[in-house]
Amino acid sequence: MSTSTPASPVRPLLWLLAGSTCISFAPVFIRLADVSPDSAGFYRMLFASLSLFLLLRMKGASLLMQRKTLLLLVWCGLFLSLDFMCWHRSIHYVGPGLATLIGNFQVFFTALFSFLLFKEKISRLFIVAIVMALSGMFFITGVDLGALDEGYRLGILLGIATAVMYSGYILLLKAAMNHQEISGVSAMLVVSIITTGVLGVVTPATGASFVIPDAISFWALFGAGVGCTTIGWSLISSAIKHTSATLTGLVLLLQPALAFVWDVLFFSRPTSGWDVGGVLLILSAIYVGSYRR
């Protein structure tokens, strides 16, 4: 996909909208695939690796990079593997919508780790965003978490763990890209290969199988790897170079919002007015929490 300056300012916005929509289907595909959570991650990144390699060849980009950059990308792959292990399990416990919303709490952990490691300031507005996010979650789950089903509570904890692991992945990826000027496709291909390898080891170690039982599962995994990871990510990475950070952050909120909508439409998730209010509050908190001047 070309990353040259588009002829129309509308085109990057369309790329962002299309990319966010593509990625929003990832938890749906994972839920539809009748395989273990780790096997789902393995096949998702395997298909992503193959399609990213083809994209790399089409672009004529290089995989050559410095050793430190490669090491950082290897760590990215490890954190993304842990992210998938937590997120895919959370999807099965609490559904694609809530698992994705909680996973997007990564903006708070990213800021927290940036404060602890790099002494970046945390504003009062950020503290307000955290309160908003937790309030929104309680709108959906109820204040008394002890009254929830044990599996549901575990799904929420795994969603929070997802956010922690994803924030680590983001910080490492940022460090890798800042250390050396490499193409996004090259970086994502290395991360995909590492993640495929790690989950390829974890899957049999946890007693799971690599068998894909039916066509629905195959196409769901293919869609998660090619449609969500390669195509969705490529559209977004091409668009963010030509759009403001404020607009990008706002449009990217489509991903968790649509994931919740798909959960309601495709899996008949029971939804009340409190749920809708909670979703809107969480989305607002994510946007406020990710805001940078």
Legacy VTK file of the C-alpha trace (Angstrom):
# vtk DataFile Version 3.0
C-alpha trace
ASCII
DATASET POLYDATA
POINTS 293 float
0.000 0.000 0.000
1.395 3.379 -0.970
2.350 5.758 1.813
2.923 8.729 -0.458
1.019 11.919 0.225
-2.569 11.375 -0.942
-4.120 13.665 -3.511
-7.170 14.309 -1.343
-7.221 15.002 2.438
-10.324 12.830 2.615
-8.467 9.688 1.563
-6.414 9.268 4.794
-9.624 9.579 6.807
-11.204 6.840 4.703
-8.102 4.697 5.261
-8.416 5.236 9.016
-12.106 4.361 8.993
-11.525 1.244 6.900
-8.538 0.136 8.983
-10.352 0.596 12.288
-13.332 -1.337 10.932
-11.086 -4.184 9.755
-9.368 -4.472 13.132
-12.698 -4.370 14.994
-13.545 -7.794 13.556
-10.479 -9.469 15.120
-12.206 -10.508 18.388
-15.216 -11.710 16.377
-13.006 -13.964 14.249
-11.226 -15.284 17.347
-14.587 -16.096 18.943
-15.781 -17.878 15.785
-12.647 -20.024 15.414
-13.196 -23.331 17.174
-9.586 -23.667 18.308
-7.710 -22.967 21.531
-6.818 -19.341 22.369
-3.102 -19.973 21.768
-3.684 -21.875 18.542
-5.859 -18.997 17.331
-2.994 -16.594 17.974
-0.556 -18.911 16.205
-2.617 -19.140 13.020
-3.533 -15.457 13.095
0.128 -14.441 13.107
1.127 -17.199 10.686
-1.318 -15.859 8.100
-0.206 -12.330 8.962
3.463 -13.276 8.461
2.809 -14.781 5.030
0.730 -11.831 3.835
3.159 -9.269 5.309
6.024 -11.005 3.494
4.145 -10.650 0.195
3.447 -7.001 1.009
7.131 -6.487 1.810
8.135 -7.911 -1.566
5.577 -5.724 -3.353
6.910 -2.625 -1.604
10.534 -3.606 -2.173
11.297 -2.899 1.493
14.259 -4.472 3.265
14.459 -6.628 6.366
18.027 -5.526 7.098
18.284 -3.829 10.479
20.683 -3.238 13.337
21.079 -5.882 16.024
19.600 -3.662 18.750
16.545 -2.957 16.604
16.070 -6.667 15.953
16.380 -7.427 19.664
13.737 -4.832 20.505
11.390 -6.335 17.905
11.981 -9.801 19.362
10.854 -8.443 22.733
7.859 -6.912 20.959
6.952 -10.378 19.686
7.198 -11.842 23.187
4.927 -9.187 24.655
2.452 -9.524 21.795
2.371 -13.295 22.373
1.475 -12.726 26.028
-1.083 -10.138 24.932
-2.802 -12.666 22.639
-2.690 -15.399 25.290
-4.556 -13.117 27.703
-6.875 -11.381 25.230
-8.068 -14.498 23.408
-8.972 -16.131 26.732
-10.720 -12.962 27.883
-12.790 -12.978 24.670
-14.120 -16.440 25.483
-14.931 -15.498 29.098
-16.571 -12.057 28.728
-17.164 -11.718 24.985
-15.410 -9.798 22.191
-16.867 -6.421 23.161
-15.891 -6.092 26.810
-12.562 -7.903 26.323
-11.596 -5.389 23.631
-12.769 -2.378 25.634
-10.722 -3.418 28.673
-7.747 -4.277 26.465
-7.776 -0.671 25.259
-6.995 0.401 28.819
-3.445 0.052 27.500
-3.426 3.849 27.073
-3.397 4.188 30.864
-0.666 1.619 31.443
1.427 3.061 28.611
1.273 6.476 30.264
2.010 4.969 33.683
5.064 3.077 32.423
6.206 6.187 30.543
6.003 8.083 33.833
7.914 5.422 35.772
10.565 4.758 33.134
10.923 8.049 31.273
9.594 10.551 33.834
6.861 11.768 31.471
4.318 13.944 33.279
0.856 12.654 34.180
-1.787 15.364 34.004
-4.859 15.808 36.160
-6.930 15.144 33.059
-5.308 11.722 32.835
-6.366 10.897 36.412
-9.906 11.922 35.503
-9.746 9.589 32.480
-8.807 6.631 34.706
-11.764 7.335 37.007
-14.031 7.585 33.959
-12.770 4.257 32.574
-13.243 2.388 35.850
-16.700 3.930 36.308
-17.646 2.848 32.793
-16.482 -0.699 33.504
-18.556 -0.802 36.699
-21.578 0.418 34.704
-21.221 -2.751 32.623
-20.150 -5.291 35.254
-21.761 -3.868 38.381
-19.913 -2.524 41.409
-19.908 -5.849 43.286
-17.388 -7.872 41.279
-17.649 -10.647 43.863
-21.204 -11.301 42.710
-20.022 -12.101 39.192
-19.428 -15.566 37.837
-15.879 -16.815 38.479
-15.178 -17.121 34.751
-16.453 -13.588 34.146
-14.153 -12.198 36.839
-11.251 -14.100 35.317
-12.097 -12.643 31.916
-11.941 -9.106 33.339
-8.557 -9.798 34.967
-7.258 -11.253 31.707
-8.514 -8.146 29.890
-6.496 -5.961 32.271
-3.466 -8.221 31.777
-3.993 -7.765 28.023
-3.775 -4.001 28.466
-0.543 -4.319 30.462
1.103 -6.586 27.884
-0.039 -4.450 24.975
1.343 -1.307 26.585
4.716 -3.054 26.906
4.522 -4.016 23.240
3.762 -0.417 22.220
6.649 1.050 24.222
9.100 -1.511 22.821
7.879 -0.968 19.271
8.234 2.783 19.683
11.786 2.290 20.957
12.627 0.052 17.981
11.230 2.502 15.433
12.989 5.432 17.100
16.295 3.561 17.223
16.417 2.898 13.494
14.491 4.178 10.501
12.846 1.004 9.207
9.585 0.431 7.389
6.521 -0.443 9.396
5.963 -3.541 7.258
9.479 -4.801 8.036
8.992 -4.250 11.767
5.570 -5.896 11.824
6.833 -8.869 9.814
9.591 -9.549 12.355
7.109 -9.198 15.230
4.664 -11.539 13.476
7.316 -14.198 12.891
8.441 -14.073 16.541
4.855 -14.225 17.803
4.094 -17.168 15.512
7.145 -19.014 16.835
6.345 -18.358 20.502
2.704 -19.415 20.198
3.801 -22.383 18.109
5.707 -23.595 21.177
3.067 -22.588 23.732
0.158 -24.303 21.936
1.339 -27.929 22.344
2.889 -27.108 25.734
-0.580 -26.259 27.047
-2.024 -29.468 25.609
-3.832 -27.723 22.743
-3.975 -28.921 19.157
-3.068 -27.263 15.872
-5.982 -28.970 14.124
-8.425 -26.561 12.447
-11.730 -28.475 12.722
-13.857 -26.820 10.020
-14.013 -24.272 7.219
-15.565 -21.593 9.436
-12.605 -21.787 11.805
-10.118 -21.644 8.927
-11.646 -18.570 7.326
-12.049 -16.881 10.709
-8.336 -17.348 11.407
-7.456 -16.271 7.875
-9.599 -13.157 8.303
-7.956 -12.334 11.635
-4.480 -12.694 10.145
-4.860 -11.125 6.714
-7.927 -8.888 7.015
-7.430 -7.546 10.542
-3.671 -7.681 11.036
-2.139 -7.067 7.608
-4.790 -5.065 5.758
-6.194 -3.216 8.784
-2.779 -2.317 10.163
-1.456 -1.251 6.737
-4.411 1.062 6.157
-3.978 2.713 9.548
-0.185 3.039 9.295
-0.576 4.668 5.875
-3.208 7.094 7.135
-1.653 8.321 10.399
1.184 10.027 8.523
-1.353 12.368 6.905
-3.839 13.004 9.740
-3.634 14.877 13.018
-3.082 12.966 16.251
-6.438 14.189 17.574
-8.357 12.929 14.553
-6.429 9.650 14.519
-7.171 8.985 18.185
-10.843 9.750 17.694
-11.271 7.515 14.626
-9.339 4.640 16.208
-11.995 4.529 18.933
-14.137 2.871 16.279
-12.231 -0.354 16.881
-13.400 -1.051 20.472
-16.776 0.580 19.811
-17.515 -1.610 16.793
-16.176 -4.683 18.597
-18.884 -4.162 21.211
-21.504 -3.609 18.492
-20.477 -6.851 16.737
-20.717 -8.663 20.078
-24.326 -7.500 20.423
-25.273 -8.215 16.784
-23.469 -11.520 16.189
-23.462 -13.116 19.653
-26.671 -11.637 21.099
-24.919 -10.042 24.047
-27.583 -8.772 26.521
-27.246 -4.989 26.581
-28.951 -2.495 28.885
-28.888 1.263 29.095
-26.218 0.965 31.778
-24.085 -1.052 29.346
-24.402 1.597 26.639
-23.558 4.329 29.137
-20.559 2.346 30.337
-19.270 1.831 26.796
-19.573 5.543 25.988
-17.830 6.464 29.247
-14.972 4.042 28.584
-14.527 5.280 25.010
-14.439 8.870 26.249
-11.894 7.901 28.907
-9.664 6.153 26.352
-9.719 9.214 24.130
-8.984 11.595 27.006
-6.283 9.272 28.346
-4.515 9.090 24.996
-4.703 12.835 24.348
-1.392 14.598 23.827
-0.887 18.282 23.056
LINES 1 294
293 0 1 2 3 4 5 6 7 8 9 10 11 12 13 14 15 16 17 18 19 20 21 22 23 24 25 26 27 28 29 30 31 32 33 34 35 36 37 38 39 40 41 42 43 44 45 46 47 48 49 50 51 52 53 54 55 56 57 58 59 60 61 62 63 64 65 66 67 68 69 70 71 72 73 74 75 76 77 78 79 80 81 82 83 84 85 86 87 88 89 90 91 92 93 94 95 96 97 98 99 100 101 102 103 104 105 106 107 108 109 110 111 112 113 114 115 116 117 118 119 120 121 122 123 124 125 126 127 128 129 130 131 132 133 134 135 136 137 138 139 140 141 142 143 144 145 146 147 148 149 150 151 152 153 154 155 156 157 158 159 160 161 162 163 164 165 166 167 168 169 170 171 172 173 174 175 176 177 178 179 180 181 182 183 184 185 186 187 188 189 190 191 192 193 194 195 196 197 198 199 200 201 202 203 204 205 206 207 208 209 210 211 212 213 214 215 216 217 218 219 220 221 222 223 224 225 226 227 228 229 230 231 232 233 234 235 236 237 238 239 240 241 242 243 244 245 246 247 248 249 250 251 252 253 254 255 256 257 258 259 260 261 262 263 264 265 266 267 268 269 270 271 272 273 274 275 276 277 278 279 280 281 282 283 284 285 286 287 288 289 290 291 292
